[in-house]
Amino acid sequence: MALQRASDEQMRFIIKEIREAPNSCDEDLAFIRSWLNLQPHLPKIQEDRLILAFVRGCKHDRERVKSKMDMYFTVREVMPELFSQRDPLSPEIQDACAFMQAFPLPRLTPAGCRITLHRFMDPDGTRFNTRDCFKYLFMTGDIRLMEEEPIIGDVFIFDMNNITLSYVSKLAFPMIKKVLTCAQEAYPQRLKQLHFINAPTYIDKFLNLFKVLMKEKMRARFHVHAGSIESLHKWIHPSVLPSEYGGHLESVDKMHSQWMKKLESYRDWFLTHESIKADSSKRITPIKSFGHTYNKNECEFGWEGSFRRLNID
């Protein structure tokens, strides 16, 4: 599945929005590469594409790029439950992909945003493996870092049709906090909207698990659609939605099948990058994130260590 590039008109607006000057990409790439070479705890990555995704996602703010990239490689070291054993052909990842269809849609919205759709295929939440499903979501995010052209931001759609209270019972607080920490601090995404469709009556119980750990500006971007799909169309044009949601695109099943082929095509990349992560024993500078500076001994991020003291507001 190819991720559609912005039109020329959209791209002009995006370039202005991310503050990109004619030579800023080359200059920022050189700066970040030089900075990486001075960080003994960080890997010496070869992919300019990966660095550029952070540069553009952070609107060419070099300090923010440094913080995000440091976190990106650090969480791979300290959260192996989310960032190790990521073979797309493994039974665990294959099961997660069959249980949860989650992938970016090919067309950008007229405003230049990328939509990512999430829906679960089984109302029996007892089969919900939170670790493997979240692991798969971050694998999807890594592919986007490698392939996504500049965009305005992200729009997430969550189809709650099969979400039962048994799902909520499986969402342990420590895991949610780790996932949201990674999503907000280690990836250069700019989340614009979150839409929840086919929302059940207990939607507030489900969303409160996430809202309490999200930044205030993120909480303000939640939109719940309990009625007809037309309320979603007020926010997202049908031209960029799958046919099941009154859209003009192919069915979710067909696009998910295409995305699975994309995921499997990255198998060598995921296996190679298994060892590309931070080594905190070599850290010489504190990590700066979450509005706090951590010294060398605090960068363990264990749930029983400094991680449980993080204040995400």
N, C-alpha and C positions, 0 to 999 in steps of 0.2 A: 504494500500500500504506500503510495507516494503522498507526502504531505505537501499540499498545494502551496506555492509561493504567493506572496502578496502581489497584487497588481501594481503597475507602475505608480498609479495614483495613491494607492494605499501605502506603497513603500516610501513615497515622499513624506507622507504624514508620519510614518513610523520612524524614519530616520531623524526627523525633527524631534519627535517625542523622546527618543533615546539619546538625543544630544550627540549625534554622530557627525563629526566633521570629515572633510575629504581624506585626511591622512590619519585620523585618530585610531583606526583599527590597527594599522601597522605599528604606530607608536605605542599603543597600549599593549599589543602582543609582545613587543620587545621589552617593555617595562616589566610585565608580569613574568616573562621568561627569566629575566635577570633576577627578579625577586625570588622566584622558585629556586634558582641556583644557589641562593644564599640561605635557604631553609633546609638544613640537614635532615629534618624530620619528615619532609614532604618528598614524594616521588618526582623524578625528573621525567615528566610526561612528554611525549613526542607529538601529540595531536594538537595542532594549532586550532583545529575545529572546536575542540573541547574548551580551550581557553577563550576563544572568541564568543562562545555561547555565554560564558560568564561575563565577559566584558559588555556585551550587548544587553544581557539580562539585567545587569547592574547599572545600565545607562552610562557606561564609561566612567563610573566612579571607582577609581583605582583602589581606594581603601576598602570599599565594600567588596570589590572583586577579591582582594586578598583575604578578607574575613570569610567570605563564602567558600572560596577554594580550600582554605585551611580546614573549615568545617566539613567540606565535601569528602576530603581524604581522611579526616580524623574519625568521622562516624563509621567509615569502613573498617577502621581498626578496632573501635570500641563497641560496635554493635554488630558482631558477626552473625547474630540471628537474623539480621535484615540484609546483610551485604556479603554473605559467603554462600557457597554451594548454589550458585545461580545458573546451573546448566539448564537451558530452555527445554532440553529433551528429558530431563529428569522426571520421574513420576510425580514428585511433589509440585513442580512448576506446571506440568501438564494438567494435574488435577486442579490447581488453582485457576488456571485459564479456562477450564471447563466449567468450574463452579461460578466464576465471576468474569463477565465480559467487561473489560475496561481497556479502552484504547482511544487515541486521538482521532477525531474525524478528519477526513482529507481536506475539506474546504474551510477557508477562513470565513469568519463573519464579515459583513460589510465594513465593520469598524476595525477589522484586522486582528481579531482574536482567534485563538485556537480553542476549539471545544474538545473536551475529553468526556466521554460517556462512561458511566459505571452502572452496571446492573447485575443482580444476582439471579441465578437460574433455578435455585432450589429453595423453597420456603423452610426447609428443615435446617435450621441454623446449627444443629448439633454437628453437622459436617463441616462447619465453617472453621478453617484453619487460619487464624489471624496472621500468624507469622508468614506463611507461604503466600497469602493473598497480598499482604503489604510488601513482601519481597518482590512479587511480580509487579506491583505498581511502581516501585523504584527502578526496576529494570526497564519499564516503559519510559520512565523519565530519563534514563541514561540514553536510550535510543534517540529520544527527542533532542538531547544535548548535541548529539552527533549529526542530526539531520535537519533540525529546524532552522529555517531562515528567520530573519528578524520579524517579530510580531509585536502587537501592542500589549497583549497579555493573554491570560488564560481564563476560560470559562469552563466550569465543571458542572456536569449534569449527573445527578444521582437518581436513578429510577428505584423507588422504594417499594415497588409492587410486591416483591417476595421477602421483604425485610420483616421478620417477626421478632417478638420479644426474646426469642432464643438467641438471636444475633446479638442483641444488646448485652445479654448475660455473658457472652464470650469476649466482649471488648474490655479487657483489663486496663485499668488506669495507667500502670507503668508503660505498657506497650503503646497506648494512644499517645502518651506524652513523648515517647521516643519518636514515634512516627511524625507527629506534628513538629517536633524540634528539627528533624531532618528536612521536612518539606519547607519549613519557613526559614531555616537558617543555613542549610547546606545546598539548596538548589536555587538558581537565579530566576525563579518564576515570579511573575507579577499577576497575582490572582485578582480578577476584576469582578467576577460573579460566581455564586454557587446556587444552583437550582435543584430543588428536591421535588420530583414529580411523583404522582400516585402516592402521595403522602398518607400514611395511616394516622389514626386518631392519636396514637402515642408518639407522634413525631418529636414533640418537645423533649421527651425523655431521651430519645436517641441523640438529638442535636446538642442537648446540654452537655453531653459527655465531651463533645468537641469544642463547643463555644467557650467553656471555662478555661481552655488552654490556648485559645486563639487570641491574637491581637485584636484590639477593639475595632480597628478599621476593617479587619476581615469579618468580624461578626456582623458588621453593618451590611455586608454584601450577600447575606443569606436571603434566598427567596423560596418560599414554600408554595407549591401548587397542588392543592388538594382536590380541585375540581377537574374541569376539562383541560385538554391539552392546549386549547386556544390561549389560555393565560400565559403559557410558555412562549407562544408565538409573539406576544407583545414585547418580549425581550429578545427573542432569537428568531431570525427570519427562517421560514420553512425551507428555503433554498439550501441551507447548510445542515439540515437535520435528516436523519434516517426516515425511511418510509413509515415505520411503526409509529413515529411521532408526528405524523402529518407532513413529513418533509419530502424533498425531491431526490434525496440520495438513495442508494441501494439499502437493502435490509441490514439490520444489525448483524444477523448471523453471517451474511456474506462478507461484510466488511471485517468482522471479527476473524473469519477464516483467513482473509488476506493479511490481517495484522499478525496472526500466528506464524505465517510464513516469514514475515518480516522479523519477528522475534527469533525464530529459529535460524535465520540467516546471520544473526549476530552471535551465534554460539561460540565461535572462536574468540570473538571480542570479549565476551563475558568470562570465558575460561582464562584468557590471558590476563585480564584485569583483576582476577582473583587476588593477586599478590600486590597490586598497585594501590597502596594505602599508606597512611601516615605511620611513623614509628615514634611514638611519644617519648621513648627513652632518649631520643636524640634532639628533642625540642630545646631550643635556646631562647626562644621568645614566647611570651604568654599568648594564649589564644584570646581574641577579643570578639565577644559575641554576647547576645542576650542582654546588652547594656551593662556588661560586667567584664572585667579583665581577670583571667585566670592565670595563676602562676604555673610553673612547670609541674609541681606536685599535685595541682588540682585538675589536671587535664585527663584524668582517668575516665570520667563520665560514667562510672559505675552507678547503678541505681542506688546503691547503699553509700556511695561516695558523694562527690560534688554534684552529680547529675540531679539528685533529688532536691537540691537547693536552688536549682534554676528557677528564676522568676520570669515567666513568660506572660507579659501583659500587653 
